[in-house]
Amino acid sequence: MQPRKFIFTSESVTEGHPDKICDRISDSILDEFLRHDPDSRVAVEAMTTTGVVIVAGEVTSRIKLDIQEIVRNEINDIGYNKPEYGFDGNTCSVLVSLHEQSPDISIGVTSNQDREQGAGDQGLMFGFAINETKELMPLPITLAHNLSLRLSEVRKKRILDWVRPDGKSQVSIIYEDNVPKFIDTIVLSTQHSPDISQEQLKEDIVKNVIDPICNDWITPETKVFVNPTGRFVIGGPPGDTGLTGRKIIADTYGGMGRHGGGAFSGKDPSKVDRSACYMARYISKNIVSSGLASKCEVQIAYAIGVAKPVSIMVDTFKTSNVSEEKIETKVKEVFDTSPAGIIKTLDLKRPIYKKTSAYGHFGRRDPDFIWEQTDKAEILKTLK
């Protein structure tokens, strides 16, 4: 039988993309509340369009913050700090509407001497790991994120001083028999100043962004599209409305592996939409790191107000010699998947979330991201 051959594609966006601006704002507000009051309950959404940012949501905390100042600082730090960009953190309107968490939800989430902290909502969460990269992440999303990160780097370091904050990348990998072989197509679009020619733009991007990241995977057959529409001067909020939580596939595994539907940014760790996805990644990465499987997906599901998950499922896609039922049993022994257990294990009541708001929540080398550690792999190896 001929080996299965297919192309898999993932995309990423830069921190200056309108949706990522909103994720950054939401997570920066969350961080500031946690910095001063680690028990803060935060669910903050943002929307942005030409000349305006709207912040709304629920916050219960012992402190008050200047939300407008946080928003303006983050917009300026991203790079929207000049009127000629069409969006400027110094002059845009910032509208804020925040109120306290519903007491009906708070009853189920707050622990006391009689009951353990329950889940902040019902829902299903997934984590994924695969041995395609040293980060145990899928190769397409890893390369796409690295391209977006490099695009921001050449802008901020003024290696290419005509690059502006908004940008997107997309990488298509050819697989044979489920093994990545080479890049079929790269698409990269960057906002730019109006005085750069398209020929110079493509030459600069290929030399300074694409080649340093993708050279090992490029062949003579690889197709490269740089700004395929030919012009991208109007970007950021003037070009497209942005919303918190609208890049959930780029935030996770680039479409490889399933997604439960819940967004991350702006949510404190009592929201299992976020924290349980981090735990599911932690579990799946340790399973793959242990050698029990080369590919693994973990699903965890909850009922609102209930501490114990209603289900935990492990799928190794037929890459394990150990039964998935045995792995599930071991997972329940080794990992505390209650909301309080997740928060304690991963130390999630810290102001670490702004860093996750662009270039993915997983596969990152950062000591603050405990869910990327593989410290349970040795314990799991005992199943072999």
ZAROZA-891950 format. One record per residue (C-alpha): residue in one letter; x, y, z. Coordinates in steps of 0.02 Angstrom, whole numbers, plus 50000, padded with zeros to 5 digits. Layout:
! residues N
aXYZ ...
//
This chain:
! residues 384
m500005000050000 q500645017349954 p501005028750105 r499665041750135 k500195058750068 f499335074950117 i499605093450150 f499205101150320 t499125120050344 s499205131150499 e499195150050520 s499805162850646 v499615181550666 t500715195050744 e500345204550903 g499805219350796 h498365209750717 p496705217250779 d496155201150865 k497835199450951 i497785217551009 c496185212751100 d496945196951173 r498425207251233 i497295220251314 s496235206851400 d497735197351467 s498635213151523 i497125218351625 l497035200751699 d498885201451744 e498705217951835 f497265211551940 l498215195551983 r499795205352023 h498905214852162 d497565202052209 p497925183952157 d496145178852203 s495365190952077 r493995183951968 v494195191051795 a493295188551630 v493735203251518 e493375205051333 a493965218651214 m493435224851044 t494345237150933 t494005246050770 t494535262650694 g494975274550835 v494155265150978 v494405251051103 i492945244351205 v493295234151362 a491875224551445 g491645210151564 e491575204351744 v492865207651879 t492785203952064 s494355209952153 r494965219052307 i495805232252200 k495345245252070 l496385248551916 d496545262351787 i495965251851641 q496185265851515 e498015267851560 i498325249051540 v497475248951370 r498445263851304 n500105257151367 e499845240451282 i499315247951115 n500845259151115 d501985244651164 i501315233951021 g501835247950903 y500285258150866 n501005274350930 k500995285850778 p499505294750699 e500075289750524 y499725271450568 g497875275750577 f497775269650757 d498695277350904 g498655272051087 n498885290151140 t497345296951053 c496105282551026 s494495281851127 v494435268951267 l492715264151333 v492605253051488 s491115243551557 l491545231151696 h490445223851832 e490625210351965 q490495191751935 s488745184651947 p488415178452125 d487585163052050 i489225158051968 s490265163352118 i489315151052231 g489925136252127 v491705142452102 t492135148452278 s492805135552399 n492405135352585 q492575123352732 d491125112852668 r491515111752482 e492965111352361 q493135124352224 g492065119252077 a492275122451891 g491795139851831 d490755132551691 q490305116551602 g491315112351449 l492585101351364 m494435105251346 f495805097251242 g497685095851253 f498845088951119 a500655083851094 i501605075850951 n503435071550925 e503645081550763 t504665095150848 k505765096651002 e504345106551082 l503185091551050 m502085102750943 p501445100750765 l502715107250639 p501525118450538 i500975129250685 t502745129750755 l503445136850593 a501955148650572 h502205155850748 n504075157550722 l503775167050560 s502565179150646 l503755181450791 r505195184750674 l504135197350577 s503845207050738 e505685205650782 v506315213350620 r505095227750647 k505545231050829 k507415229650798 r507235240650643 i508065227550534 l506655231650413 d506055249050460 w504605248950337 v503695234550425 r502155239550526 p501305229850667 d499955219750578 g500445203450496 k499995185250462 s500905169350415 q500345152550348 v501325136550322 s500785121050224 i501785105250258 i501815089750148 y501635073850251 e502005056150194 d501385042050304 n501045055050441 v502855061250439 p503215079450390 k504355080250238 f504495098150176 i503565114550155 d502375115150008 t501815133350028 i502235148550134 v501075163550140 l501645179150232 s500755195850233 t501425211150322 q500775228650345 h502025240850273 s502395259150244 p501765266050077 d503505269850008 i504155252049990 s504055243349821 q503285226049812 e504885219049736 q505945225749878 l504655220250006 k504675202249948 e506575201749935 d506785208650112 i505485197050188 v506195181350107 k507975185650160 n507625192050337 v506065182550392 i505685166950290 d507435159850258 p508045160950439 i506505151650502 c506065139450364 n507655136050267 d507845118150329 w506115113750263 i506135123150097 t506425114049932 p506485120349751 e504645115449740 t504125126249889 k502945140349840 v503135157049928 f501815170849927 v502275187450007 n500865200350018 p499915191349880 t498625205549864 g500065217349820 r499725230649952 f499455230850141 v499635248850202 i498005249950299 g498115237450441 g497685235050623 p495985241250685 p495705253250538 g495805238250422 d494825225450522 t493825224850683 g494665214650821 l493915204050960 t494625194551108 g494655175751083 r494455175050895 k496085165950860 i495805150150962 i496575138550832 a498155148950814 d498205149651005 t498245130751018 y498855118050888 g498485125950721 g497015114550686 m497945098350721 g497005090750866 r495265095450922 h494655111051011 g493285112551141 g492795130051084 g493285140451235 a494465155251215 f495855159251338 s496305177651350 g495605188451488 k495055173651596 d495745170251769 p496235152051807 s494595147851893 k493905147151715 v494255129351658 d494075135351478 r495855141051502 s496635131651648 a496025114351599 c496715116651423 y498395120351503 m498235104751609 a497725094151460 r499275100251367 y500345096251520 i499645078551527 s499785075051341 k501555082051331 n502125071251476 i501345055851396 v502295058851233 s503895063651325 s503805047451424 g503825037251264 l502105029751296 a501515037151130 s502165047850988 k500535057350973 c499255060651109 e497665070351138 v496835072451308 q495045078151336 i494415084151506 a492605089251535 y491725097751682 a490045102251757 i489845119751827 g490135120452014 v490815102552022 a492645099552064 k492905082251990 p492915081151799 v491455071851723 s492665063451603 i494505061451557 m494935053551389 v496645049251315 d496835045951129 t498555040351066 f498005037850884 k498635019850888 t500415025350928 s500505017251100 n500874999251147 v499975002051313 s498085002251316 e497315019451326 e496245013451471 k497825009951572 i498535027051527 e496915035351581 t496965026351748 k498765031951774 v498345049851725 k496995050451858 e498265044451987 v499655056551939 f498745072551891 d497505082451998 t496255088851871 s495095097651992 p495065116651964 a495995119652128 g497225105652087 i497595112951916 i497885130251987 k499065123352120 t500015111552004 l500315124651870 d500435139551989 l499175149351888 k498775163852004 r500255173651937 p500335188151813 i501015177551670 y499655179051541 k500145194051434 k501565183351366 t500325170351304 s499255182851208 a500235181051045 y501245167250960 g500335153051046 h500005146851222 f500925130351194 g502645124851138 r503465140151215 r505125139651308 d504705150151459 p504955144651640 d503315153051687 f502355140851576 i502385125951692 w501165116551579 e502635114351459 q503675104851585 t503915085951570 d504265082151752 k502955068151760 a503675058251615 e504735046951725 i503215042051829 l502205038151673 k503605027251603 t503195014251736 l501725009051626 k502875002051492 
//
